[in-house]
Amino acid sequence: MMTEKFASQFPISIDGLLVHVTGARGVGKTMFTITCGASPNKIAFFDGEASAKTYNAQLPYGVYRNLIVDVSDIYGNQCSDEQYFLAVSSWLEELGDNAHDVLVFDNILRFENGLVSYVNNNFDKFGISRGQMAKMPSLIWGPIKSLYESIVVSWLKKASIVFITTPIKETWVHSKPSGIFKPQGKDVLEALTGLRIWLRFRHGSKYPIGLVLKDRISKLTLDSNGGIQAQSVLPRRIDPCTWQTIKEYMANPADAANPAPQEVLTDDEWCILNGILSKDKLLQLEVAKMELENDRKAETLAVSTGKRSYNMPTARKSADAVPSNVAELVARAFSELSCTMEQIIETAGVPLGEIDPDSIDDIWTKLQDKDMLTAGDDKMATLGEGGDGD
């Protein structure tokens, strides 16, 4: 149970809430977890990155574990992930039930890896025979999920709110960055959390923006017939994303039908929440795919003619042929005209995703003219370096 002092700060009870905080490194995940209103002596902080070491020195927590140091004191610098998991698990078990308002695990990735290693190395303890493992290695994910769930449930008995942090990670397609980022962490973490927030840098502000990936915080009221009505509290976008702002929403829930200006998602943020690419990033990915395909064609041609080169340049179309779409325009501007992305956008006058297909011919002509002008300048510079020819 929350201490009365801590509970009184929240217009809606969130006792037993598991919060997953994700975002780029340095965005403020650690600060977000410790500024929820709990007294420092009621916080148990398990620090996997030494990110809260200086904060603990200023205002000591009730429990603070620098996991990098504490685990190495036991196992040395060659500690395995499984040893890490076992050591940290034992320290978490030592926490008394309801002893803290807040428990923070920052970040949990190595603990997750250690949990997976532990189950893989002890599959017989989970009712899986050696023969079953040899035939169906995927059987191991059932025990991994069950163990993870039981561990998190036990943590929720230790503190009223449990924070787990992870960084984000870019996915790759065709051996190239896709432009799509996603929170790291096992799928079971997503299923168990009551609140998932993706923190993003906000230019000109010391506080990040928060994109709400999942929210189970609701304000319950009774309708005229005595039935329960549930109202979602948080908007999809919290700006600034602080606990003070979240508490204000608890008192006065966001109106999804009439969002305030700071609650409106940008196109990029909407794409992030829906796990898809923005128009510009889709085009950049398409360009990368086209360049890869052109490289393969060029290499195939070189092999067939017996002139293979491991530094074969990208295959080129005739400069007279007009690109048929924006992706081809960008790909050929890169390979044939040596343009930068900034030069292409400047010539187009609009972002890539807003280029009118009917204007491709005009843009291509302008890019070619710039290329010829640049080549002419280079030639004049070369002649100038030669002096009068004496």
KEGU-824527 format. One record per residue (C-alpha): residue number from 0; residue in three letters; x, y, z. Coordinates in steps of 0.02 Angstrom, whole numbers, plus 50000, padded with zeros to 5 digits. Each point is the difference from the previous one (the first is absolute). Layout:
R	NUM	ALA	X	Y	Z
...
END
This chain:
R	0	MET	50000	50000	50000
R	1	MET	50054	50177	49964
R	2	THR	50048	50110	50144
R	3	GLU	49864	50128	50034
R	4	LYS	50115	50144	49953
R	5	PHE	50038	49925	49830
R	6	ALA	49822	49942	49964
R	7	SER	49927	50172	50037
R	8	GLN	50092	50073	49850
R	9	PHE	49899	49899	49874
R	10	PRO	49819	50044	49960
R	11	ILE	49979	49820	49941
R	12	SER	50074	49850	50090
R	13	ILE	50140	49917	49902
R	14	ASP	50054	49880	50135
R	15	GLY	50072	49845	49916
R	16	LEU	50045	50087	49837
R	17	LEU	50139	49932	49889
R	18	VAL	50074	50139	49893
R	19	HIS	50113	49968	49850
R	20	VAL	50100	50153	49950
R	21	THR	50094	49995	49835
R	22	GLY	50091	50123	49890
R	23	ALA	50170	50047	49933
R	24	ARG	50149	50003	50117
R	25	GLY	50014	50165	50093
R	26	VAL	49819	50051	49972
R	27	GLY	49959	50001	50186
R	28	LYS	49930	49828	50042
R	29	THR	50089	49990	50168
R	30	MET	49945	50174	50052
R	31	PHE	49821	49959	49951
R	32	THR	49996	49849	50116
R	33	ILE	50067	50087	50155
R	34	THR	49896	50159	49986
R	35	CYS	49831	49917	50020
R	36	GLY	49983	50072	50175
R	37	ALA	50067	49861	50111
R	38	SER	50117	50046	50143
R	39	PRO	50179	49945	49963
R	40	ASN	50001	49884	50151
R	41	LYS	49847	49910	49928
R	42	ILE	50085	49963	49834
R	43	ALA	50093	49838	49961
R	44	PHE	50111	50028	49849
R	45	PHE	50086	49860	49905
R	46	ASP	50122	50088	49886
R	47	GLY	50061	49899	49851
R	48	GLU	50089	50147	49918
R	49	ALA	50064	50102	50148
R	50	SER	49881	50134	49935
R	51	ALA	49933	50047	50171
R	52	LYS	50163	49994	50096
R	53	THR	50018	50190	50012
R	54	TYR	49816	50020	50047
R	55	ASN	50020	49875	50141
R	56	ALA	50152	50095	50063
R	57	GLN	49894	50158	50016
R	58	LEU	49842	49924	50073
R	59	PRO	50033	49820	50055
R	60	TYR	49866	49874	49955
R	61	GLY	49929	49875	50122
R	62	VAL	50089	49864	49901
R	63	TYR	50127	50030	49863
R	64	ARG	50090	49865	49903
R	65	ASN	50133	50046	49873
R	66	LEU	49985	49835	49908
R	67	ILE	50157	50025	49897
R	68	VAL	50106	50013	50156
R	69	ASP	49904	49882	50115
R	70	VAL	49995	49855	49876
R	71	SER	50183	50019	49953
R	72	ASP	50045	49995	50186
R	73	ILE	49929	49823	50003
R	74	TYR	50044	49929	49830
R	75	GLY	50135	50117	49935
R	76	ASN	50002	50083	49831
R	77	GLN	49960	49837	49909
R	78	CYS	49826	49983	50075
R	79	SER	49880	49907	49887
R	80	ASP	49823	50060	49968
R	81	GLU	49932	49851	50097
R	82	GLN	50108	50043	50151
R	83	TYR	49941	50180	49987
R	84	PHE	49819	49941	49998
R	85	LEU	50022	49887	50153
R	86	ALA	50090	50134	50102
R	87	VAL	49875	50138	49962
R	88	SER	49853	49884	50030
R	89	SER	50065	49959	50174
R	90	TRP	50019	50184	50044
R	91	LEU	49824	50038	49940
R	92	GLU	49931	49858	50105
R	93	GLU	50080	50078	50153
R	94	LEU	49886	50152	49985
R	95	GLY	49857	49991	50123
R	96	ASP	49821	49996	49938
R	97	ASN	49921	50174	49993
R	98	ALA	50164	50072	50062
R	99	HIS	50015	50132	49864
R	100	ASP	49889	50117	49902
R	101	VAL	50105	49982	49843
R	102	LEU	50113	49866	49927
R	103	VAL	50106	50046	49848
R	104	PHE	50096	49880	49888
R	105	ASP	50104	50105	49879
R	106	ASN	50026	49918	49876
R	107	ILE	49939	49821	49997
R	108	LEU	50077	49932	49839
R	109	ARG	50144	49903	50076
R	110	PHE	49885	49928	50133
R	111	GLU	49885	49938	49861
R	112	ASN	50147	49923	49908
R	113	GLY	50054	49914	50159
R	114	LEU	49825	49933	50029
R	115	VAL	50000	49924	49826
R	116	SER	50172	49923	50030
R	117	TYR	49945	49929	50167
R	118	VAL	49847	49913	49926
R	119	ASN	50100	49936	49851
R	120	ASN	50133	49926	50114
R	121	ASN	49873	49925	50120
R	122	PHE	49858	49947	49884
R	123	ASP	49978	49836	50096
R	124	LYS	49942	50100	50151
R	125	PHE	49855	50063	49895
R	126	GLY	49939	49829	49944
R	127	ILE	50089	49995	49832
R	128	SER	50103	49846	49957
R	129	ARG	50162	50003	49902
R	130	GLY	49914	49911	49856
R	131	GLN	49860	50128	49995
R	132	MET	50126	50142	49999
R	133	ALA	50093	49919	49855
R	134	LYS	49841	49983	49897
R	135	MET	49911	50161	50049
R	136	PRO	50116	50134	50072
R	137	SER	49855	50124	49996
R	138	LEU	49922	49908	50148
R	139	ILE	50116	50101	50111
R	140	TRP	49901	50161	49973
R	141	GLY	49853	49937	50102
R	142	PRO	50103	49983	50161
R	143	ILE	50091	50163	49962
R	144	LYS	49834	50093	49991
R	145	SER	49932	49916	50157
R	146	LEU	50157	50035	50101
R	147	TYR	50006	50180	49943
R	148	GLU	49817	50025	50048
R	149	SER	50023	49924	50173
R	150	ILE	50154	50108	50032
R	151	VAL	49911	50162	49952
R	152	VAL	49848	49954	50106
R	153	SER	50116	49975	50149
R	154	TRP	50075	50173	49970
R	155	LEU	49827	50078	50006
R	156	LYS	49987	49933	50178
R	157	LYS	50159	50093	50046
R	158	ALA	49945	50173	49944
R	159	SER	49843	50095	49950
R	160	ILE	50071	50052	49831
R	161	VAL	50132	49904	49904
R	162	PHE	50098	50088	49862
R	163	ILE	50094	49902	49867
R	164	THR	50102	50091	49870
R	165	THR	50071	49946	49832
R	166	PRO	50079	50094	49855
R	167	ILE	49932	50000	49823
R	168	LYS	50076	49908	49853
R	169	GLU	49993	50029	49812
R	170	THR	49943	49854	49894
R	171	TRP	50093	49953	49841
R	172	VAL	49932	49953	49828
R	173	HIS	50107	49935	49856
R	174	SER	50156	50024	50107
R	175	LYS	49963	50186	50018
R	176	PRO	49921	50103	50141
R	177	SER	49813	50007	49969
R	178	GLY	49960	50161	50092
R	179	ILE	49879	49906	50113
R	180	PHE	50045	49998	50184
R	181	LYS	49920	49892	50132
R	182	PRO	50015	49980	50188
R	183	GLN	50119	49864	50055
R	184	GLY	49944	49868	50124
R	185	LYS	49910	49833	49994
R	186	ASP	49820	49991	49938
R	187	VAL	49941	49945	50171
R	188	LEU	50051	50169	50069
R	189	GLU	49880	50086	49880
R	190	ALA	49859	49885	50054
R	191	LEU	50024	50029	50187
R	192	THR	50020	50189	50004
R	193	GLY	49859	50116	50047
R	194	LEU	50088	50152	49928
R	195	ARG	50128	50008	49860
R	196	ILE	50076	50166	49955
R	197	TRP	50125	50040	49862
R	198	LEU	50099	50156	50047
R	199	ARG	50064	50109	49857
R	200	PHE	50115	50150	49999
R	201	ARG	49912	50167	49985
R	202	HIS	50102	50140	49923
R	203	GLY	50015	50150	50114
R	204	SER	49928	49915	50154
R	205	LYS	50081	49913	50147
R	206	TYR	49853	49880	50007
R	207	PRO	49966	49864	49871
R	208	ILE	49841	49964	49905
R	209	GLY	49913	49838	50049
R	210	LEU	49912	49888	49874
R	211	VAL	49878	49887	50090
R	212	LEU	50016	49824	49926
R	213	LYS	49884	49918	50126
R	214	ASP	49891	50070	50139
R	215	ARG	49891	49908	50125
R	216	ILE	49973	50151	50111
R	217	SER	49816	50043	49996
R	218	LYS	49884	50111	50099
R	219	LEU	49846	49904	50055
R	220	THR	49832	50083	50030
R	221	LEU	49820	49943	50014
R	222	ASP	49871	50039	49866
R	223	SER	49820	50049	50035
R	224	ASN	49953	49817	50017
R	225	GLY	50137	49961	50124
R	226	GLY	50109	49911	49872
R	227	ILE	50187	50023	49987
R	228	GLN	50071	50117	49870
R	229	ALA	50185	50003	49959
R	230	GLN	50088	50152	49928
R	231	SER	50176	49992	49932
R	232	VAL	50109	50124	50093
R	233	LEU	50153	50031	49893
R	234	PRO	50016	50064	49821
R	235	ARG	50110	49910	49875
R	236	ARG	50124	50143	50012
R	237	ILE	50056	50080	50165
R	238	ASP	50095	50163	49989
R	239	PRO	50092	50029	50111
R	240	CYS	50010	49820	50060
R	241	THR	50020	50023	50187
R	242	TRP	49909	49921	50146
R	243	GLN	49926	50169	50041
R	244	THR	49917	50001	49829
R	245	ILE	49940	49820	50021
R	246	LYS	49923	50040	50170
R	247	GLU	49910	50149	49923
R	248	TYR	49926	49884	49869
R	249	MET	49943	49883	50137
R	250	ALA	49902	50144	50076
R	251	ASN	49940	50064	49831
R	252	PRO	50007	49862	49867
R	253	ALA	50047	50042	49822
R	254	ASP	49859	50024	49875
R	255	ALA	50043	49883	49857
R	256	ALA	49866	50078	49889
R	257	ASN	50070	50175	50025
R	258	PRO	50186	49986	50034
R	259	ALA	50099	50150	50058
R	260	PRO	50134	50063	49878
R	261	GLN	50142	49920	50100
R	262	GLU	49907	49832	49996
R	263	VAL	49990	49988	49810
R	264	LEU	50119	49873	49926
R	265	THR	50118	50051	49861
R	266	ASP	50003	49888	49846
R	267	ASP	50164	49926	50058
R	268	GLU	49931	49963	50174
R	269	TRP	49843	49922	49926
R	270	CYS	50110	49885	49896
R	271	ILE	50101	49953	50154
R	272	LEU	49846	49952	50100
R	273	ASN	49934	49896	49856
R	274	GLY	50166	49917	49961
R	275	ILE	50010	50066	49824
R	276	LEU	50113	50116	49902
R	277	SER	49965	50180	49957
R	278	LYS	49995	50043	49813
R	279	ASP	50177	50068	50000
R	280	LYS	50070	49848	50088
R	281	LEU	49905	49883	49885
R	282	LEU	50079	50087	49852
R	283	GLN	50173	49990	50078
R	284	LEU	49975	49814	50029
R	285	GLU	49942	49978	49820
R	286	VAL	50155	50093	49940
R	287	ALA	50111	49885	50103
R	288	LYS	49915	49848	49924
R	289	MET	50020	50069	49823
R	290	GLU	50185	50037	50029
R	291	LEU	50026	49824	50066
R	292	GLU	49911	49926	49848
R	293	ASN	50102	50108	49881
R	294	ASP	50161	49945	50085
R	295	ARG	49948	49818	49978
R	296	LYS	49961	50027	49815
R	297	ALA	50166	50085	49972
R	298	GLU	50092	49860	50087
R	299	THR	49906	49868	49901
R	300	LEU	50043	50089	49837
R	301	ALA	50183	50011	50050
R	302	VAL	50006	49814	50040
R	303	SER	49916	49952	49835
R	304	THR	50125	50102	49900
R	305	GLY	50148	49938	50099
R	306	LYS	50039	50173	50066
R	307	ARG	49951	49978	50180
R	308	SER	50049	50139	50118
R	309	TYR	49966	50007	50184
R	310	ASN	49993	50189	49986
R	311	MET	49873	49999	49858
R	312	PRO	49903	50164	49998
R	313	THR	49811	50001	50003
R	314	ALA	49920	49962	49831
R	315	ARG	49943	50158	49913
R	316	LYS	49858	50042	49881
R	317	SER	50015	50118	49855
R	318	ALA	50002	50179	50061
R	319	ASP	49866	50039	49870
R	320	ALA	49875	49881	50081
R	321	VAL	49888	50089	50124
R	322	PRO	49974	49910	50168
R	323	SER	49829	49918	50009
R	324	ASN	49970	50031	50186
R	325	VAL	50068	50094	50150
R	326	ALA	50101	49852	50064
R	327	GLU	50087	49981	49832
R	328	LEU	50028	50188	49992
R	329	VAL	50091	49996	50167
R	330	ALA	50098	49842	49962
R	331	ARG	50062	50066	49832
R	332	ALA	50037	50172	50070
R	333	PHE	50112	49913	50126
R	334	SER	50088	49884	49880
R	335	GLU	50005	50099	49837
R	336	LEU	50008	50181	50057
R	337	SER	50085	49976	50170
R	338	CYS	49864	50104	50083
R	339	THR	49972	50003	50187
R	340	MET	49828	49978	50078
R	341	GLU	50004	50184	50050
R	342	GLN	50032	50053	49820
R	343	ILE	49856	49895	49935
R	344	ILE	49877	50070	50128
R	345	GLU	50061	50177	49967
R	346	THR	49975	49979	49813
R	347	ALA	49828	49921	50024
R	348	GLY	49948	50137	50120
R	349	VAL	49899	49876	50106
R	350	PRO	50036	49846	50107
R	351	LEU	50021	49838	49903
R	352	GLY	49830	49936	50055
R	353	GLU	49914	50153	49926
R	354	ILE	50079	49999	49826
R	355	ASP	49867	50004	49864
R	356	PRO	50034	49858	49875
R	357	ASP	49962	50123	49858
R	358	SER	50147	50109	50056
R	359	ILE	50131	49860	49992
R	360	ASP	50050	50047	49821
R	361	ASP	50030	50182	50049
R	362	ILE	50096	49954	50159
R	363	TRP	50109	49877	49904
R	364	THR	50041	50133	49870
R	365	LYS	50048	50125	50137
R	366	LEU	50111	49871	50085
R	367	GLN	50086	49962	49835
R	368	ASP	50026	50186	49968
R	369	LYS	50078	50019	50172
R	370	ASP	50111	49850	49966
R	371	MET	50060	50077	49835
R	372	LEU	50028	50167	50084
R	373	THR	50103	49918	50137
R	374	ALA	50101	49904	49871
R	375	GLY	50032	50164	49905
R	376	ASP	50059	50086	50159
R	377	ASP	50117	49855	50035
R	378	LYS	50072	50012	49824
R	379	MET	50028	50188	50015
R	380	ALA	50084	49974	50167
R	381	THR	50115	49871	49920
R	382	LEU	50045	50119	49859
R	383	GLY	50030	50138	50125
R	384	GLU	50121	49892	50095
R	385	GLY	50099	49979	49838
R	386	GLY	50032	50188	49985
R	387	ASP	50031	50068	49823
R	388	GLY	50065	49835	49937
R	389	ASP	50184	50053	50010
END
